[in-house]
Amino acid sequence: MGKGKIHKLMVRTGILYLLLSTGIWTSGCEMIDYHPYDVRISGPTDINRRNMARIEEACREKTTLRIAVMGDSQRWYDETEDFVDDVNRRGDVDFVIHGGDTSDFGVTDEFMWQRDILEKLQMPYVVLIGNHDCLGTGEEAYRAIFGEPDFAFIAGRVKFVCLNTNAIEYDYSKPIPDITFLEEQIADRADEYDRTVVSMHVRPKCAEFNNNLATFFQQTIRQFPGLLFCTAAHEHKMFEQDVFGDGVMYYMSDCMKRRSYYLFTITPDGYEYEAIYF
């Protein structure tokens, strides 16, 4: 049985939670080889920066983009492997956006196991930070493996703005979402893009979002040129909603347990989307 399957079994029976919460480990039989706050990274790191460069190069002259958007793979390793197989089999996806929660407890090994599955994608991918990814030393592991929690890139004159919106995990002690970052991105490389997609883990008006900022957040993202739509995850169900009643659609991905993802096709005339089940 592989590490991913062992981890999934342990989560389902509650054993991993007990081990992590109590700090129990047995050095004699090496039942568990990490401490919950250990951040030793092996394998690829700085993934988002490297993959954003790949996306920008591959999509520079493209007028039509096809993007797979998913999220919340945290404990569903087999299902995530099947997602990778399904997207690879299509052969028409330019890149993948993972909407966050690659870990369940913020444990470093969880990030690395999920990363190793996603590395089998035949196209570049980027990973947002989710609320579970902020637990313990999860943010430190996320930063080491994937990069900064707020980032942006441009593909075929469409700017993709990816945000940390997990306010509840910071006890509202720091500005999450980072409105300053958002405002800076409006002007940054302004001559290189005409349209915008905003992606996050927790959407506005969800309990884990800082809803004191929700209206201002929406006003800010509407300043981006040609705002097409927003994507989110977190709620473990697939649905679409005009959250503010202003015509800006939010598309929420389901968790990998239910084997689904969105496929967006952005053309010069707008965009289309499809819910894919595998």
QUIGIJO-V942343 format. One record per backbone hydrogen bond with DSSP energy under -1.0 kcal/mol. CO is the residue of the C=O (numbers start at 1). NH is the residue of the N-H. E is the energy in kcal/mol with one decimal. If there is no record, write none. Layout:
co: <CO;CO>
nh: <NH;NH>
e: <E;E>
//
This chain:
co: <2;3;4;5;6;7;8;9;10;10;14;15;16;17;18;19;26;35;46;47;48;49;50;51;52;53;54;55;59;65;66;66;67;68;69;70;72;73;75;76;77;78;79;80;81;82;83;84;85;86;87;95;96;97;98;100;101;107;108;109;110;111;112;113;114;115;117;118;124;126;131;132;135;137;138;139;140;141;142;142;144;145;146;151;153;155;157;157;158;159;160;161;162;165;166;167;167;168;170;174;177;178;179;180;181;182;184;187;189;195;196;197;198;199;201;203;206;208;209;210;213;214;215;216;217;218;220;221;226;229;230;231;232;233;239;241;241;249;250;251;252;255;256;259;261;262;263;264;265;266;267;270;272;274;276>
nh: <6;7;8;9;10;11;12;13;15;16;18;19;20;21;22;23;30;38;50;51;52;53;54;55;56;57;58;59;62;266;94;95;264;97;262;99;256;76;77;80;81;82;83;84;85;86;87;88;89;90;91;68;126;70;128;72;74;111;112;113;114;115;116;117;118;119;120;121;96;98;134;135;138;141;142;143;144;145;146;147;46;47;48;162;160;158;194;195;155;197;153;199;151;167;169;170;172;171;173;176;179;182;183;184;185;186;188;190;192;159;228;161;231;163;233;206;209;168;211;213;217;218;219;220;221;222;223;224;196;198;251;200;253;235;252;243;250;230;241;232;239;258;259;278;276;69;274;67;272;65;270;267;265;263;261>
e: <-2.3;-2.9;-2.3;-2.3;-2.5;-2.5;-2.3;-1.6;-1.1;-1.0;-1.6;-2.4;-2.8;-2.7;-1.7;-1.5;-1.4;-2.2;-1.7;-2.8;-2.8;-1.7;-1.6;-2.7;-2.7;-2.1;-2.6;-2.3;-1.4;-2.6;-2.9;-1.0;-2.9;-2.7;-2.6;-3.5;-1.9;-1.4;-1.0;-1.8;-2.3;-1.9;-2.1;-2.4;-2.2;-2.5;-2.7;-2.6;-2.2;-1.3;-1.2;-1.8;-2.0;-2.3;-2.8;-2.7;-1.5;-1.4;-2.1;-2.9;-2.3;-2.8;-2.4;-1.3;-2.6;-2.3;-1.7;-2.1;-1.8;-2.9;-1.2;-1.3;-2.9;-2.0;-3.2;-2.8;-1.9;-2.5;-3.4;-1.5;-1.5;-2.4;-1.7;-3.1;-3.2;-1.4;-2.5;-1.5;-2.9;-2.7;-1.8;-3.1;-2.4;-1.7;-1.2;-1.9;-1.5;-1.3;-2.4;-1.2;-1.2;-1.9;-2.9;-2.3;-1.9;-1.2;-1.7;-1.7;-2.3;-3.0;-3.2;-2.7;-2.2;-2.2;-2.3;-1.4;-2.0;-1.5;-1.6;-2.1;-3.4;-2.4;-2.4;-2.2;-2.5;-1.7;-1.6;-1.4;-1.8;-1.7;-2.2;-1.9;-2.5;-1.9;-3.0;-1.4;-2.6;-2.6;-2.6;-2.3;-1.4;-1.4;-2.1;-1.9;-3.3;-2.5;-1.6;-2.6;-2.2;-2.4;-1.5;-2.5;-2.8;-2.4;-2.0>
//
